[in-house]
Amino acid sequence: MTQEFTITKKVAKQGSNAIIILPKILQVKPNSLVELKIKVLNGGNQK
C-alpha cells in the first residue's frame, strides 16, 4: 500500500548537518523505503 504525504518543514541543524525531522504522525518505521523529493522554497541563510 502506497501512502503519499505533502509536508512543509524548516531544515534544522544538528551539529554541522542540516536535517529534516519527520512528524511522528507519519509513523515511518526504521528500514522503511521512502521516496523523498525536496523543493527549496527559499534560500534561508546561505554562506
PESUL-V477584 format. One record per residue. N is the residue number from 1. RES is the residue in one small letter. SS is DSSP state (A for helix, B for strand, O for the rest). PSI is psi as a letter, one per 20 degrees, with the letter a starting at -180 (* if undefined). OMEGA is omega in degrees with one decimal (* if undefined). Layout:
N,RES,SS,PSI,OMEGA / N,RES,SS,PSI,OMEGA
//
This chain:
1,m,O,p,178.8 / 2,t,O,p,174.8 / 3,q,O,q,-178.2 / 4,e,O,p,-179.5 / 5,f,O,q,170.9 / 6,t,O,p,177.4 / 7,i,O,q,175.4 / 8,t,O,p,-175.2 / 9,k,O,q,168.5 / 10,k,O,q,176.6 / 11,v,O,p,179.7 / 12,a,B,r,178.1 / 13,k,B,p,175.1 / 14,q,B,o,-173.9 / 15,g,O,c,178.8 / 16,s,O,j,-177.7 / 17,n,B,q,170.2 / 18,a,B,p,-175.8 / 19,i,B,q,172.8 / 20,i,O,p,-178.8 / 21,i,O,p,179.5 / 22,l,O,p,177.1 / 23,p,O,q,-178.0 / 24,k,A,h,-178.2 / 25,i,A,h,178.1 / 26,l,A,h,177.6 / 27,q,O,l,176.1 / 28,v,O,o,-177.3 / 29,k,O,q,174.9 / 30,p,O,q,-178.8 / 31,n,O,j,173.9 / 32,s,O,q,176.5 / 33,l,O,p,-179.6 / 34,v,O,q,173.4 / 35,e,O,p,-175.9 / 36,l,O,o,176.4 / 37,k,O,p,-177.0 / 38,i,O,p,173.9 / 39,k,O,o,-179.7 / 40,v,O,o,-177.0 / 41,l,O,h,171.1 / 42,n,O,r,-172.7 / 43,g,O,i,-177.5 / 44,g,O,b,179.3 / 45,n,O,n,179.7 / 46,q,O,q,178.6 / 47,k,O,*,*
//
